[in-house]
Amino acid sequence: MLTPELLQVLRAVDTPTVCNALEIAMGGRTAHGFTYGTLVATPKPLPAIVGIARTARIRASAPPQLDAATVRGTRLAYYRHVASHPAGPAIVVMQDLDERPGTGSFWGEVNSAVHEGLGVAGVLTNGSVRDIGDLSPTFPILAGSVGPSHAHVHVVDFGQPVEVFGLRVNDGDLIHADRHGAVLIAPQYLAQLPGCIALVKRKEAPLLDAARSGRFSLDMLEAAM
């Protein structure tokens, strides 16, 4: 269960710390389950977001091959989907399917306000974002690029598996994300994470304290390690 207490613990740390804590919970390191590459954090780097994935896929390089009523109905159904998150806050994970992702932006002033108003915690997308100066200042959008136009952007489908920045995400997955990227939290490790986060901090403290002491040396490094 994603309790309020657990949410508070997870929101208080960055995504690299959660990755380190997951390694402790899993009993070893992994090269999977997190994003690869550099994301654009807009409207500015904001605190970490934690939530249940609501997935969607878009295209923008060409007009939709459907009538206007169907396109509008799909968009409304998508909004209903992202607004339904009884298990906890939602994070939209949106895959841009275009050959050149980011040709047209779904995310700008209007959709940042709409999604924040629907209770969504934030966005992870390989697509683009625009209206940087007019985005909701408290709504995190982690995008692949910045662009000026929405082009022919439209929702293709939602609730299906997506892949963004090398991370495969299913609708309903639990995600922790910030300016560094995103990581999946498997249900079996969720209850252990507060203890593992505390252990990460305890393990790092001796080395950090020594390095910042103003009298650091190789002998102190060896002792701290």
Summary of the structure (lengths in Angstrom):
residues: 225
radius of gyration: 19.5
end to end distance: 35.8
largest distance: 71.6
contacts: 724
relative contact order: 0.22
helix: 35%
strand: 25%
